[in-house]
Amino acid sequence: MAQDLESAKRAAQQQQEAIVALLPQELIASLEQPDTGVLMACESEGSAQWTGRATVVLSELPDLEATLASIAAAFEERGFAARWDQTISGEPRVQLLGADGDSYLVSPWAEEMSIGVASASPCFPLADDEHPGLVV
């Protein structure tokens, strides 16, 4: 469990950045990583996760399966579990599950020439002024 909102948010954003760093850098046209996210309840009462996202626009699509496989392998070496499935349009996607309850869903959007990274931080105890659904 993370100590507080700021440490949980920082941990999630660092993992997002680590995922983006594993993409072919020469293909990245732009990166959007908003500093705000939404608090989602965890199973443990009085705790939440910070959820955020990053969107990477590409100049051209790499081999999506190979790119995602290299990201999954790098994170598996760091103790994450990888779960594979497909987007609604049939592209492969991978969810990376951390030992601290954090998770990162890496989804390509071929039509938009982009890859999205949705994140959920480790759980942390809510402060008195924090609650699930809060945008922070």
Steps between C-alpha positions, in 0.01 A plus 500: 500500500627846413537754781274772361344646186814678382725193531237281328458750216877536459542119489230462232639781285853358525374164373314674216825673405689168516248348259527796260881472514469144362315617186703571184605856585551600137129437434365718782337812357353622831433396857211615717518408868245705697597579857148434627320173551208354693504316833347153485410293807717203593373182665638609835257748657637852527752457220511597133710494184593796286407428138661685214599464139756578236434518127782462251433612142725325249628607160449140384395178666769256606441126505244519782530143620881513513498841668253391767690174551822690569320726750343196670837320518672804652230535766489126572874523579404763759243270665184600314253248358382552142147421383422511130175563318376709207353842449146525364650546151716187533844642580701328773525674837671412824424573864797514735416409860733605780552330834366809681161488325600752235415432136572646157295426189693558177254528210575591139247698297608430142237730347638790703867400465538504878563287805325567829627411844232494768636475852377416848746570782565290805226548760552761769306611809263787430552829680199668661442725195539218243234260371440269201391699195710803594692649206856576613 
